[in-house]
Amino acid sequence: MTSTANLTTATDPTLERAWEVLESVPDPEIPVVSIRELGILRDVRRAADGVLEVVITPTYSGCPAMSQIAEDVEHALEVAKLAPYRVATVLAPAWTTDWMSADAREKLRAYGIAPPTGNCGGETPQPPATPREKVIRFVPKALPAPACPRCGSAHTERLAQFGSTACKALYRCLDCREPFDYFKPY
């Protein structure tokens, strides 16, 4: 059972089984971590009509892997004979790297991807400049360079804002000279 699962999971064996089955659904772009570990799998619940509903949230709004993730969820539920079900993609609240489990971060590192540092993009809310101003502005905090996932050195440099996918940046370690992806904090 996970913190995302609600109390009805304890009394509904179908929900409990669905959580277990979906634990094995890997992220199609990073197959060493599950969608649950990444925080993409937000909830498994009974909808008002009694149908099993699986809620997923993309890592960013244009994530091209979402249709594949939904298909993989459907396949896993079919194989486990957990029909009827539906998969719902929910955009709010927006996904954040804070939803990644500690295991996911370690698996990313072992796979050669530097896990995100900081939280929620490392942004600090700034109060309005005047009492009439209603907008809260977010000012990016300077985050330390990510450590190399291969040698652990913090002596790294960013080569490109985007890496193998839009949610990653391309870095290079200045000690071991190896390039690596850094999973950007959101």
Secondary structure by P-SEA (a helix, b strand, c coil): ccccccccccccaaaaaaaaaacccccccccccccccccccccccccccccbbbbbbcccccccaaaaaaaaaaaaaaaaccccbbbbbbcccccccccccaaaaaaaaaaccccccccccbbbbbccccccccbbbbbbcccccccccccccccccccccccccccbbbbbbccccbbbbbbccc
